[in-house]
């Protein structure tokens, strides 16, 4: 597990930033999937497996971006 964190720490922020913005905001119209899925989660409507998978798929890179930027700021 230590090898993954070393690899993740060595990864430049821009490599995560661009895909996180595109995947987190895709599709741009009428509203991003991530916003829709978070709204469904807050309302308790996120019950289909495809919706859960979609939330994970669209949310992993923005979470990685947050993690990377937070630890860059912290350390």
mmJSON file of the N, C-alpha and C atoms, coordinates in Angstrom:
{"data_MODEL":{"atom_site":{
"group_PDB":["ATOM","ATOM","ATOM","ATOM","ATOM","ATOM","ATOM","ATOM","ATOM","ATOM","ATOM","ATOM","ATOM","ATOM","ATOM","ATOM","ATOM","ATOM","ATOM","ATOM","ATOM","ATOM","ATOM","ATOM","ATOM","ATOM","ATOM","ATOM","ATOM","ATOM","ATOM","ATOM","ATOM","ATOM","ATOM","ATOM","ATOM","ATOM","ATOM","ATOM","ATOM","ATOM","ATOM","ATOM","ATOM","ATOM","ATOM","ATOM","ATOM","ATOM","ATOM","ATOM","ATOM","ATOM","ATOM","ATOM","ATOM","ATOM","ATOM","ATOM","ATOM","ATOM","ATOM","ATOM","ATOM","ATOM","ATOM","ATOM","ATOM","ATOM","ATOM","ATOM","ATOM","ATOM","ATOM","ATOM","ATOM","ATOM","ATOM","ATOM","ATOM","ATOM","ATOM","ATOM","ATOM","ATOM","ATOM","ATOM","ATOM","ATOM","ATOM","ATOM","ATOM","ATOM","ATOM","ATOM","ATOM","ATOM","ATOM","ATOM","ATOM","ATOM","ATOM","ATOM","ATOM","ATOM","ATOM","ATOM","ATOM","ATOM","ATOM","ATOM","ATOM","ATOM","ATOM","ATOM","ATOM","ATOM","ATOM","ATOM","ATOM","ATOM","ATOM","ATOM","ATOM","ATOM","ATOM","ATOM","ATOM","ATOM","ATOM","ATOM","ATOM","ATOM","ATOM","ATOM","ATOM","ATOM","ATOM","ATOM","ATOM","ATOM","ATOM","ATOM","ATOM","ATOM","ATOM","ATOM","ATOM","ATOM","ATOM","ATOM","ATOM","ATOM","ATOM","ATOM","ATOM","ATOM","ATOM","ATOM","ATOM","ATOM","ATOM","ATOM","ATOM","ATOM","ATOM","ATOM","ATOM","ATOM","ATOM","ATOM","ATOM","ATOM","ATOM","ATOM","ATOM","ATOM","ATOM","ATOM","ATOM","ATOM","ATOM","ATOM","ATOM","ATOM","ATOM","ATOM","ATOM","ATOM","ATOM","ATOM","ATOM","ATOM","ATOM","ATOM","ATOM","ATOM","ATOM","ATOM","ATOM","ATOM","ATOM","ATOM","ATOM","ATOM","ATOM","ATOM","ATOM","ATOM","ATOM","ATOM","ATOM","ATOM","ATOM","ATOM","ATOM","ATOM","ATOM","ATOM","ATOM","ATOM","ATOM","ATOM","ATOM"],
"id":[1,2,3,4,5,6,7,8,9,10,11,12,13,14,15,16,17,18,19,20,21,22,23,24,25,26,27,28,29,30,31,32,33,34,35,36,37,38,39,40,41,42,43,44,45,46,47,48,49,50,51,52,53,54,55,56,57,58,59,60,61,62,63,64,65,66,67,68,69,70,71,72,73,74,75,76,77,78,79,80,81,82,83,84,85,86,87,88,89,90,91,92,93,94,95,96,97,98,99,100,101,102,103,104,105,106,107,108,109,110,111,112,113,114,115,116,117,118,119,120,121,122,123,124,125,126,127,128,129,130,131,132,133,134,135,136,137,138,139,140,141,142,143,144,145,146,147,148,149,150,151,152,153,154,155,156,157,158,159,160,161,162,163,164,165,166,167,168,169,170,171,172,173,174,175,176,177,178,179,180,181,182,183,184,185,186,187,188,189,190,191,192,193,194,195,196,197,198,199,200,201,202,203,204,205,206,207,208,209,210,211,212,213,214,215,216,217,218,219,220,221,222,223,224,225],
"type_symbol":["N","C","C","N","C","C","N","C","C","N","C","C","N","C","C","N","C","C","N","C","C","N","C","C","N","C","C","N","C","C","N","C","C","N","C","C","N","C","C","N","C","C","N","C","C","N","C","C","N","C","C","N","C","C","N","C","C","N","C","C","N","C","C","N","C","C","N","C","C","N","C","C","N","C","C","N","C","C","N","C","C","N","C","C","N","C","C","N","C","C","N","C","C","N","C","C","N","C","C","N","C","C","N","C","C","N","C","C","N","C","C","N","C","C","N","C","C","N","C","C","N","C","C","N","C","C","N","C","C","N","C","C","N","C","C","N","C","C","N","C","C","N","C","C","N","C","C","N","C","C","N","C","C","N","C","C","N","C","C","N","C","C","N","C","C","N","C","C","N","C","C","N","C","C","N","C","C","N","C","C","N","C","C","N","C","C","N","C","C","N","C","C","N","C","C","N","C","C","N","C","C","N","C","C","N","C","C","N","C","C","N","C","C","N","C","C","N","C","C","N","C","C","N","C","C"],
"label_atom_id":["N","CA","C","N","CA","C","N","CA","C","N","CA","C","N","CA","C","N","CA","C","N","CA","C","N","CA","C","N","CA","C","N","CA","C","N","CA","C","N","CA","C","N","CA","C","N","CA","C","N","CA","C","N","CA","C","N","CA","C","N","CA","C","N","CA","C","N","CA","C","N","CA","C","N","CA","C","N","CA","C","N","CA","C","N","CA","C","N","CA","C","N","CA","C","N","CA","C","N","CA","C","N","CA","C","N","CA","C","N","CA","C","N","CA","C","N","CA","C","N","CA","C","N","CA","C","N","CA","C","N","CA","C","N","CA","C","N","CA","C","N","CA","C","N","CA","C","N","CA","C","N","CA","C","N","CA","C","N","CA","C","N","CA","C","N","CA","C","N","CA","C","N","CA","C","N","CA","C","N","CA","C","N","CA","C","N","CA","C","N","CA","C","N","CA","C","N","CA","C","N","CA","C","N","CA","C","N","CA","C","N","CA","C","N","CA","C","N","CA","C","N","CA","C","N","CA","C","N","CA","C","N","CA","C","N","CA","C","N","CA","C","N","CA","C","N","CA","C","N","CA","C","N","CA","C","N","CA","C","N","CA","C"],
"label_alt_id":[null,null,null,null,null,null,null,null,null,null,null,null,null,null,null,null,null,null,null,null,null,null,null,null,null,null,null,null,null,null,null,null,null,null,null,null,null,null,null,null,null,null,null,null,null,null,null,null,null,null,null,null,null,null,null,null,null,null,null,null,null,null,null,null,null,null,null,null,null,null,null,null,null,null,null,null,null,null,null,null,null,null,null,null,null,null,null,null,null,null,null,null,null,null,null,null,null,null,null,null,null,null,null,null,null,null,null,null,null,null,null,null,null,null,null,null,null,null,null,null,null,null,null,null,null,null,null,null,null,null,null,null,null,null,null,null,null,null,null,null,null,null,null,null,null,null,null,null,null,null,null,null,null,null,null,null,null,null,null,null,null,null,null,null,null,null,null,null,null,null,null,null,null,null,null,null,null,null,null,null,null,null,null,null,null,null,null,null,null,null,null,null,null,null,null,null,null,null,null,null,null,null,null,null,null,null,null,null,null,null,null,null,null,null,null,null,null,null,null,null,null,null,null,null,null],
"label_comp_id":["UNK","UNK","UNK","UNK","UNK","UNK","UNK","UNK","UNK","UNK","UNK","UNK","UNK","UNK","UNK","UNK","UNK","UNK","UNK","UNK","UNK","UNK","UNK","UNK","UNK","UNK","UNK","UNK","UNK","UNK","UNK","UNK","UNK","UNK","UNK","UNK","UNK","UNK","UNK","UNK","UNK","UNK","UNK","UNK","UNK","UNK","UNK","UNK","UNK","UNK","UNK","UNK","UNK","UNK","UNK","UNK","UNK","UNK","UNK","UNK","UNK","UNK","UNK","UNK","UNK","UNK","UNK","UNK","UNK","UNK","UNK","UNK","UNK","UNK","UNK","UNK","UNK","UNK","UNK","UNK","UNK","UNK","UNK","UNK","UNK","UNK","UNK","UNK","UNK","UNK","UNK","UNK","UNK","UNK","UNK","UNK","UNK","UNK","UNK","UNK","UNK","UNK","UNK","UNK","UNK","UNK","UNK","UNK","UNK","UNK","UNK","UNK","UNK","UNK","UNK","UNK","UNK","UNK","UNK","UNK","UNK","UNK","UNK","UNK","UNK","UNK","UNK","UNK","UNK","UNK","UNK","UNK","UNK","UNK","UNK","UNK","UNK","UNK","UNK","UNK","UNK","UNK","UNK","UNK","UNK","UNK","UNK","UNK","UNK","UNK","UNK","UNK","UNK","UNK","UNK","UNK","UNK","UNK","UNK","UNK","UNK","UNK","UNK","UNK","UNK","UNK","UNK","UNK","UNK","UNK","UNK","UNK","UNK","UNK","UNK","UNK","UNK","UNK","UNK","UNK","UNK","UNK","UNK","UNK","UNK","UNK","UNK","UNK","UNK","UNK","UNK","UNK","UNK","UNK","UNK","UNK","UNK","UNK","UNK","UNK","UNK","UNK","UNK","UNK","UNK","UNK","UNK","UNK","UNK","UNK","UNK","UNK","UNK","UNK","UNK","UNK","UNK","UNK","UNK","UNK","UNK","UNK","UNK","UNK","UNK"],
"label_asym_id":["A","A","A","A","A","A","A","A","A","A","A","A","A","A","A","A","A","A","A","A","A","A","A","A","A","A","A","A","A","A","A","A","A","A","A","A","A","A","A","A","A","A","A","A","A","A","A","A","A","A","A","A","A","A","A","A","A","A","A","A","A","A","A","A","A","A","A","A","A","A","A","A","A","A","A","A","A","A","A","A","A","A","A","A","A","A","A","A","A","A","A","A","A","A","A","A","A","A","A","A","A","A","A","A","A","A","A","A","A","A","A","A","A","A","A","A","A","A","A","A","A","A","A","A","A","A","A","A","A","A","A","A","A","A","A","A","A","A","A","A","A","A","A","A","A","A","A","A","A","A","A","A","A","A","A","A","A","A","A","A","A","A","A","A","A","A","A","A","A","A","A","A","A","A","A","A","A","A","A","A","A","A","A","A","A","A","A","A","A","A","A","A","A","A","A","A","A","A","A","A","A","A","A","A","A","A","A","A","A","A","A","A","A","A","A","A","A","A","A","A","A","A","A","A","A"],
"label_entity_id":["1","1","1","1","1","1","1","1","1","1","1","1","1","1","1","1","1","1","1","1","1","1","1","1","1","1","1","1","1","1","1","1","1","1","1","1","1","1","1","1","1","1","1","1","1","1","1","1","1","1","1","1","1","1","1","1","1","1","1","1","1","1","1","1","1","1","1","1","1","1","1","1","1","1","1","1","1","1","1","1","1","1","1","1","1","1","1","1","1","1","1","1","1","1","1","1","1","1","1","1","1","1","1","1","1","1","1","1","1","1","1","1","1","1","1","1","1","1","1","1","1","1","1","1","1","1","1","1","1","1","1","1","1","1","1","1","1","1","1","1","1","1","1","1","1","1","1","1","1","1","1","1","1","1","1","1","1","1","1","1","1","1","1","1","1","1","1","1","1","1","1","1","1","1","1","1","1","1","1","1","1","1","1","1","1","1","1","1","1","1","1","1","1","1","1","1","1","1","1","1","1","1","1","1","1","1","1","1","1","1","1","1","1","1","1","1","1","1","1","1","1","1","1","1","1"],
"label_seq_id":[1,1,1,2,2,2,3,3,3,4,4,4,5,5,5,6,6,6,7,7,7,8,8,8,9,9,9,10,10,10,11,11,11,12,12,12,13,13,13,14,14,14,15,15,15,16,16,16,17,17,17,18,18,18,19,19,19,20,20,20,21,21,21,22,22,22,23,23,23,24,24,24,25,25,25,26,26,26,27,27,27,28,28,28,29,29,29,30,30,30,31,31,31,32,32,32,33,33,33,34,34,34,35,35,35,36,36,36,37,37,37,38,38,38,39,39,39,40,40,40,41,41,41,42,42,42,43,43,43,44,44,44,45,45,45,46,46,46,47,47,47,48,48,48,49,49,49,50,50,50,51,51,51,52,52,52,53,53,53,54,54,54,55,55,55,56,56,56,57,57,57,58,58,58,59,59,59,60,60,60,61,61,61,62,62,62,63,63,63,64,64,64,65,65,65,66,66,66,67,67,67,68,68,68,69,69,69,70,70,70,71,71,71,72,72,72,73,73,73,74,74,74,75,75,75],
"pdbx_PDB_ins_code":[null,null,null,null,null,null,null,null,null,null,null,null,null,null,null,null,null,null,null,null,null,null,null,null,null,null,null,null,null,null,null,null,null,null,null,null,null,null,null,null,null,null,null,null,null,null,null,null,null,null,null,null,null,null,null,null,null,null,null,null,null,null,null,null,null,null,null,null,null,null,null,null,null,null,null,null,null,null,null,null,null,null,null,null,null,null,null,null,null,null,null,null,null,null,null,null,null,null,null,null,null,null,null,null,null,null,null,null,null,null,null,null,null,null,null,null,null,null,null,null,null,null,null,null,null,null,null,null,null,null,null,null,null,null,null,null,null,null,null,null,null,null,null,null,null,null,null,null,null,null,null,null,null,null,null,null,null,null,null,null,null,null,null,null,null,null,null,null,null,null,null,null,null,null,null,null,null,null,null,null,null,null,null,null,null,null,null,null,null,null,null,null,null,null,null,null,null,null,null,null,null,null,null,null,null,null,null,null,null,null,null,null,null,null,null,null,null,null,null,null,null,null,null,null,null],
"Cartn_x":[0.823,0.0,0.867,2.048,2.936,3.362,3.481,3.857,2.806,1.531,0.46,0.513,0.691,0.715,1.922,3.048,4.226,3.963,3.309,2.96,1.954,0.966,-0.063,0.543,1.461,2.117,2.996,3.607,4.493,3.72,2.444,1.616,1.381,1.625,1.377,-0.113,-0.39,-1.769,-2.579,-1.947,-2.646,-3.132,-2.439,-2.85,-4.169,-4.427,-5.697,-6.738,-6.302,-7.212,-8.068,-7.449,-8.189,-9.202,-8.803,-9.831,-10.898,-10.523,-11.515,-12.569,-12.15,-13.119,-14.028,-13.437,-14.257,-15.184,-14.68,-15.515,-16.494,-16.073,-16.966,-18.094,-17.87,-18.893,-19.614,-19.2,-19.83,-21.179,-22.174,-22.367,-22.7,-22.319,-22.454,-23.893,-24.711,-26.088,-27.013,-28.08,-28.726,-28.112,-27.578,-26.832,-25.826,-24.723,-23.705,-24.242,-23.782,-24.215,-23.874,-22.721,-22.307,-23.271,-23.711,-24.691,-26.015,-26.428,-27.684,-27.628,-26.515,-26.4,-26.29,-25.616,-25.543,-26.928,-27.677,-29.052,-29.92,-29.752,-30.495,-30.113,-28.823,-28.353,-28.956,-29.013,-29.577,-31.077,-31.765,-33.21,-33.554,-32.566,-32.823,-33.297,-33.096,-33.548,-32.456,-31.286,-30.158,-30.224,-31.035,-31.225,-30.941,-30.825,-30.498,-28.991,-28.538,-27.093,-26.388,-27.039,-26.411,-26.195,-27.109,-26.955,-25.809,-25.673,-24.574,-23.245,-23.182,-21.972,-21.644,-22.655,-22.469,-21.93,-22.446,-21.939,-20.473,-20.119,-18.727,-17.842,-18.287,-17.484,-17.227,-18.252,-18.096,-17.466,-17.444,-16.937,-15.527,-14.958,-13.63,-12.548,-12.506,-11.454,-11.601,-12.798,-12.891,-12.464,-12.753,-12.276,-10.761,-10.181,-8.723,-8.103,-8.739,-8.254,-8.308,-9.395,-9.507,-8.434,-8.24,-7.231,-5.837,-5.509,-4.182,-3.968,-4.934,-4.76,-4.756,-5.55,-5.56,-4.22,-3.63,-2.353,-1.203,-1.342,-0.344,-0.4,-1.593,-1.737,-1.286,-1.588,-1.279,0.215,0.868,2.303,3.053],
"Cartn_y":[-1.189,0.0,1.252,1.14,2.283,2.732,1.792,2.123,2.962,2.701,3.475,4.923,5.13,6.494,7.264,6.583,7.247,7.631,6.764,7.04,8.188,8.173,9.227,10.57,10.572,11.808,12.391,11.524,11.992,12.493,12.173,12.578,14.083,14.786,16.244,16.556,17.682,18.08,18.255,18.762,18.971,17.693,16.598,15.3,14.858,15.261,14.924,16.021,17.256,18.395,18.351,18.164,18.208,17.072,15.793,14.746,14.883,15.39,15.558,16.582,17.657,18.659,18.126,17.435,16.91,15.803,14.859,13.747,14.174,15.088,15.553,16.424,17.116,18.012,17.456,16.296,15.734,15.129,15.164,16.062,17.46,18.435,19.819,20.324,19.753,20.212,19.018,19.032,20.116,20.35,19.315,19.499,18.372,18.616,17.572,16.357,15.162,13.934,13.934,14.461,14.462,15.282,16.409,17.236,16.494,15.862,15.112,13.947,13.212,12.044,12.45,13.557,14.034,14.496,15.126,15.524,14.285,13.256,12.013,11.369,11.4,10.843,11.595,12.918,13.727,13.486,13.222,12.976,11.533,10.652,9.242,8.473,9.022,8.379,7.578,7.506,6.816,5.343,4.553,3.162,2.172,2.62,1.713,1.511,0.288,0.041,0.902,1.197,2.013,3.444,3.944,5.285,5.339,4.292,4.22,4.138,3.299,3.198,4.543,5.223,6.529,7.563,7.55,8.453,8.165,6.901,6.531,6.92,6.623,6.913,8.417,9.214,10.652,11.327,10.64,11.257,10.886,9.831,9.375,10.401,10.9,11.863,13.202,13.755,14.959,14.712,13.528,13.205,13.079,12.479,12.382,13.768,14.651,16.026,16.742,16.57,17.166,16.617,15.315,14.669,15.189,15.23,15.688,17.157,18.003,19.426,19.698,18.96,19.14,18.767,17.651,17.241,18.089,18.67,19.628,20.889,21.306,22.492,22.203,20.984,20.627,20.452,19.794,19.517,20.352],
"Cartn_z":[0.0,0.0,0.0,0.554,0.604,-0.795,-1.726,-3.095,-3.796,-3.493,-4.122,-3.661,-2.367,-1.85,-2.364,-2.518,-3.083,-4.534,-5.276,-6.667,-6.744,-5.861,-5.848,-5.451,-4.5,-4.081,-5.182,-5.985,-7.052,-8.267,-8.354,-9.488,-9.453,-10.567,-10.579,-10.417,-9.821,-9.549,-10.832,-11.897,-13.165,-13.814,-13.541,-14.105,-13.49,-12.277,-11.63,-11.876,-11.956,-12.064,-13.325,-14.459,-15.734,-15.844,-15.621,-15.675,-14.591,-13.412,-12.341,-12.735,-13.37,-13.808,-14.907,-15.878,-16.975,-16.504,-15.717,-15.284,-14.197,-13.345,-12.299,-12.814,-13.906,-14.444,-15.671,-16.171,-17.366,-17.009,-17.832,-18.957,-18.449,-19.201,-18.762,-18.813,-19.686,-19.866,-19.694,-19.037,-18.319,-16.931,-16.275,-15.034,-14.923,-14.252,-14.107,-13.344,-13.754,-13.101,-11.62,-11.284,-9.885,-9.032,-9.534,-8.812,-8.698,-9.792,-9.793,-8.813,-8.798,-7.921,-6.458,-6.174,-4.789,-4.32,-5.216,-4.889,-4.632,-5.462,-5.254,-3.92,-3.588,-2.32,-1.137,-1.236,-0.152,0.01,-1.103,-1.051,-0.72,-0.712,-0.443,-1.667,-2.852,-4.091,-4.776,-4.203,-4.831,-4.438,-5.163,-4.781,-5.897,-7.124,-8.224,-8.291,-8.566,-8.649,-9.699,-10.813,-11.847,-11.349,-10.519,-9.964,-8.959,-8.156,-7.192,-7.928,-8.97,-9.787,-10.437,-10.92,-11.565,-10.577,-9.358,-8.324,-8.035,-7.923,-7.659,-8.837,-10.049,-11.242,-11.404,-11.184,-11.359,-10.146,-9.002,-7.789,-7.373,-7.94,-7.498,-7.809,-8.998,-9.343,-8.616,-8.451,-7.618,-6.171,-5.632,-4.284,-4.246,-5.29,-5.365,-5.484,-6.236,-6.359,-5.012,-4.291,-2.969,-2.036,-2.065,-1.229,-1.548,-2.815,-3.245,-2.873,-3.145,-2.859,-1.356,-0.592,0.854,1.466,1.035,1.603,1.077,-0.114,-0.561,0.291,0.66,1.494,2.923,3.418,4.788,5.003,4.059,4.216,3.236],
"occupancy":[1.0,1.0,1.0,1.0,1.0,1.0,1.0,1.0,1.0,1.0,1.0,1.0,1.0,1.0,1.0,1.0,1.0,1.0,1.0,1.0,1.0,1.0,1.0,1.0,1.0,1.0,1.0,1.0,1.0,1.0,1.0,1.0,1.0,1.0,1.0,1.0,1.0,1.0,1.0,1.0,1.0,1.0,1.0,1.0,1.0,1.0,1.0,1.0,1.0,1.0,1.0,1.0,1.0,1.0,1.0,1.0,1.0,1.0,1.0,1.0,1.0,1.0,1.0,1.0,1.0,1.0,1.0,1.0,1.0,1.0,1.0,1.0,1.0,1.0,1.0,1.0,1.0,1.0,1.0,1.0,1.0,1.0,1.0,1.0,1.0,1.0,1.0,1.0,1.0,1.0,1.0,1.0,1.0,1.0,1.0,1.0,1.0,1.0,1.0,1.0,1.0,1.0,1.0,1.0,1.0,1.0,1.0,1.0,1.0,1.0,1.0,1.0,1.0,1.0,1.0,1.0,1.0,1.0,1.0,1.0,1.0,1.0,1.0,1.0,1.0,1.0,1.0,1.0,1.0,1.0,1.0,1.0,1.0,1.0,1.0,1.0,1.0,1.0,1.0,1.0,1.0,1.0,1.0,1.0,1.0,1.0,1.0,1.0,1.0,1.0,1.0,1.0,1.0,1.0,1.0,1.0,1.0,1.0,1.0,1.0,1.0,1.0,1.0,1.0,1.0,1.0,1.0,1.0,1.0,1.0,1.0,1.0,1.0,1.0,1.0,1.0,1.0,1.0,1.0,1.0,1.0,1.0,1.0,1.0,1.0,1.0,1.0,1.0,1.0,1.0,1.0,1.0,1.0,1.0,1.0,1.0,1.0,1.0,1.0,1.0,1.0,1.0,1.0,1.0,1.0,1.0,1.0,1.0,1.0,1.0,1.0,1.0,1.0,1.0,1.0,1.0,1.0,1.0,1.0,1.0,1.0,1.0,1.0,1.0,1.0],
"B_iso_or_equiv":[0.0,0.0,0.0,0.0,0.0,0.0,0.0,0.0,0.0,0.0,0.0,0.0,0.0,0.0,0.0,0.0,0.0,0.0,0.0,0.0,0.0,0.0,0.0,0.0,0.0,0.0,0.0,0.0,0.0,0.0,0.0,0.0,0.0,0.0,0.0,0.0,0.0,0.0,0.0,0.0,0.0,0.0,0.0,0.0,0.0,0.0,0.0,0.0,0.0,0.0,0.0,0.0,0.0,0.0,0.0,0.0,0.0,0.0,0.0,0.0,0.0,0.0,0.0,0.0,0.0,0.0,0.0,0.0,0.0,0.0,0.0,0.0,0.0,0.0,0.0,0.0,0.0,0.0,0.0,0.0,0.0,0.0,0.0,0.0,0.0,0.0,0.0,0.0,0.0,0.0,0.0,0.0,0.0,0.0,0.0,0.0,0.0,0.0,0.0,0.0,0.0,0.0,0.0,0.0,0.0,0.0,0.0,0.0,0.0,0.0,0.0,0.0,0.0,0.0,0.0,0.0,0.0,0.0,0.0,0.0,0.0,0.0,0.0,0.0,0.0,0.0,0.0,0.0,0.0,0.0,0.0,0.0,0.0,0.0,0.0,0.0,0.0,0.0,0.0,0.0,0.0,0.0,0.0,0.0,0.0,0.0,0.0,0.0,0.0,0.0,0.0,0.0,0.0,0.0,0.0,0.0,0.0,0.0,0.0,0.0,0.0,0.0,0.0,0.0,0.0,0.0,0.0,0.0,0.0,0.0,0.0,0.0,0.0,0.0,0.0,0.0,0.0,0.0,0.0,0.0,0.0,0.0,0.0,0.0,0.0,0.0,0.0,0.0,0.0,0.0,0.0,0.0,0.0,0.0,0.0,0.0,0.0,0.0,0.0,0.0,0.0,0.0,0.0,0.0,0.0,0.0,0.0,0.0,0.0,0.0,0.0,0.0,0.0,0.0,0.0,0.0,0.0,0.0,0.0,0.0,0.0,0.0,0.0,0.0,0.0],
"pdbx_formal_charge":[null,null,null,null,null,null,null,null,null,null,null,null,null,null,null,null,null,null,null,null,null,null,null,null,null,null,null,null,null,null,null,null,null,null,null,null,null,null,null,null,null,null,null,null,null,null,null,null,null,null,null,null,null,null,null,null,null,null,null,null,null,null,null,null,null,null,null,null,null,null,null,null,null,null,null,null,null,null,null,null,null,null,null,null,null,null,null,null,null,null,null,null,null,null,null,null,null,null,null,null,null,null,null,null,null,null,null,null,null,null,null,null,null,null,null,null,null,null,null,null,null,null,null,null,null,null,null,null,null,null,null,null,null,null,null,null,null,null,null,null,null,null,null,null,null,null,null,null,null,null,null,null,null,null,null,null,null,null,null,null,null,null,null,null,null,null,null,null,null,null,null,null,null,null,null,null,null,null,null,null,null,null,null,null,null,null,null,null,null,null,null,null,null,null,null,null,null,null,null,null,null,null,null,null,null,null,null,null,null,null,null,null,null,null,null,null,null,null,null,null,null,null,null,null,null],
"auth_seq_id":[1,1,1,2,2,2,3,3,3,4,4,4,5,5,5,6,6,6,7,7,7,8,8,8,9,9,9,10,10,10,11,11,11,12,12,12,13,13,13,14,14,14,15,15,15,16,16,16,17,17,17,18,18,18,19,19,19,20,20,20,21,21,21,22,22,22,23,23,23,24,24,24,25,25,25,26,26,26,27,27,27,28,28,28,29,29,29,30,30,30,31,31,31,32,32,32,33,33,33,34,34,34,35,35,35,36,36,36,37,37,37,38,38,38,39,39,39,40,40,40,41,41,41,42,42,42,43,43,43,44,44,44,45,45,45,46,46,46,47,47,47,48,48,48,49,49,49,50,50,50,51,51,51,52,52,52,53,53,53,54,54,54,55,55,55,56,56,56,57,57,57,58,58,58,59,59,59,60,60,60,61,61,61,62,62,62,63,63,63,64,64,64,65,65,65,66,66,66,67,67,67,68,68,68,69,69,69,70,70,70,71,71,71,72,72,72,73,73,73,74,74,74,75,75,75],
"auth_comp_id":["UNK","UNK","UNK","UNK","UNK","UNK","UNK","UNK","UNK","UNK","UNK","UNK","UNK","UNK","UNK","UNK","UNK","UNK","UNK","UNK","UNK","UNK","UNK","UNK","UNK","UNK","UNK","UNK","UNK","UNK","UNK","UNK","UNK","UNK","UNK","UNK","UNK","UNK","UNK","UNK","UNK","UNK","UNK","UNK","UNK","UNK","UNK","UNK","UNK","UNK","UNK","UNK","UNK","UNK","UNK","UNK","UNK","UNK","UNK","UNK","UNK","UNK","UNK","UNK","UNK","UNK","UNK","UNK","UNK","UNK","UNK","UNK","UNK","UNK","UNK","UNK","UNK","UNK","UNK","UNK","UNK","UNK","UNK","UNK","UNK","UNK","UNK","UNK","UNK","UNK","UNK","UNK","UNK","UNK","UNK","UNK","UNK","UNK","UNK","UNK","UNK","UNK","UNK","UNK","UNK","UNK","UNK","UNK","UNK","UNK","UNK","UNK","UNK","UNK","UNK","UNK","UNK","UNK","UNK","UNK","UNK","UNK","UNK","UNK","UNK","UNK","UNK","UNK","UNK","UNK","UNK","UNK","UNK","UNK","UNK","UNK","UNK","UNK","UNK","UNK","UNK","UNK","UNK","UNK","UNK","UNK","UNK","UNK","UNK","UNK","UNK","UNK","UNK","UNK","UNK","UNK","UNK","UNK","UNK","UNK","UNK","UNK","UNK","UNK","UNK","UNK","UNK","UNK","UNK","UNK","UNK","UNK","UNK","UNK","UNK","UNK","UNK","UNK","UNK","UNK","UNK","UNK","UNK","UNK","UNK","UNK","UNK","UNK","UNK","UNK","UNK","UNK","UNK","UNK","UNK","UNK","UNK","UNK","UNK","UNK","UNK","UNK","UNK","UNK","UNK","UNK","UNK","UNK","UNK","UNK","UNK","UNK","UNK","UNK","UNK","UNK","UNK","UNK","UNK","UNK","UNK","UNK","UNK","UNK","UNK"],
"auth_asym_id":["A","A","A","A","A","A","A","A","A","A","A","A","A","A","A","A","A","A","A","A","A","A","A","A","A","A","A","A","A","A","A","A","A","A","A","A","A","A","A","A","A","A","A","A","A","A","A","A","A","A","A","A","A","A","A","A","A","A","A","A","A","A","A","A","A","A","A","A","A","A","A","A","A","A","A","A","A","A","A","A","A","A","A","A","A","A","A","A","A","A","A","A","A","A","A","A","A","A","A","A","A","A","A","A","A","A","A","A","A","A","A","A","A","A","A","A","A","A","A","A","A","A","A","A","A","A","A","A","A","A","A","A","A","A","A","A","A","A","A","A","A","A","A","A","A","A","A","A","A","A","A","A","A","A","A","A","A","A","A","A","A","A","A","A","A","A","A","A","A","A","A","A","A","A","A","A","A","A","A","A","A","A","A","A","A","A","A","A","A","A","A","A","A","A","A","A","A","A","A","A","A","A","A","A","A","A","A","A","A","A","A","A","A","A","A","A","A","A","A","A","A","A","A","A","A"],
"auth_atom_id":["N","CA","C","N","CA","C","N","CA","C","N","CA","C","N","CA","C","N","CA","C","N","CA","C","N","CA","C","N","CA","C","N","CA","C","N","CA","C","N","CA","C","N","CA","C","N","CA","C","N","CA","C","N","CA","C","N","CA","C","N","CA","C","N","CA","C","N","CA","C","N","CA","C","N","CA","C","N","CA","C","N","CA","C","N","CA","C","N","CA","C","N","CA","C","N","CA","C","N","CA","C","N","CA","C","N","CA","C","N","CA","C","N","CA","C","N","CA","C","N","CA","C","N","CA","C","N","CA","C","N","CA","C","N","CA","C","N","CA","C","N","CA","C","N","CA","C","N","CA","C","N","CA","C","N","CA","C","N","CA","C","N","CA","C","N","CA","C","N","CA","C","N","CA","C","N","CA","C","N","CA","C","N","CA","C","N","CA","C","N","CA","C","N","CA","C","N","CA","C","N","CA","C","N","CA","C","N","CA","C","N","CA","C","N","CA","C","N","CA","C","N","CA","C","N","CA","C","N","CA","C","N","CA","C","N","CA","C","N","CA","C","N","CA","C","N","CA","C","N","CA","C","N","CA","C","N","CA","C","N","CA","C"],
"pdbx_PDB_model_num":[1,1,1,1,1,1,1,1,1,1,1,1,1,1,1,1,1,1,1,1,1,1,1,1,1,1,1,1,1,1,1,1,1,1,1,1,1,1,1,1,1,1,1,1,1,1,1,1,1,1,1,1,1,1,1,1,1,1,1,1,1,1,1,1,1,1,1,1,1,1,1,1,1,1,1,1,1,1,1,1,1,1,1,1,1,1,1,1,1,1,1,1,1,1,1,1,1,1,1,1,1,1,1,1,1,1,1,1,1,1,1,1,1,1,1,1,1,1,1,1,1,1,1,1,1,1,1,1,1,1,1,1,1,1,1,1,1,1,1,1,1,1,1,1,1,1,1,1,1,1,1,1,1,1,1,1,1,1,1,1,1,1,1,1,1,1,1,1,1,1,1,1,1,1,1,1,1,1,1,1,1,1,1,1,1,1,1,1,1,1,1,1,1,1,1,1,1,1,1,1,1,1,1,1,1,1,1,1,1,1,1,1,1,1,1,1,1,1,1,1,1,1,1,1,1]
}}}
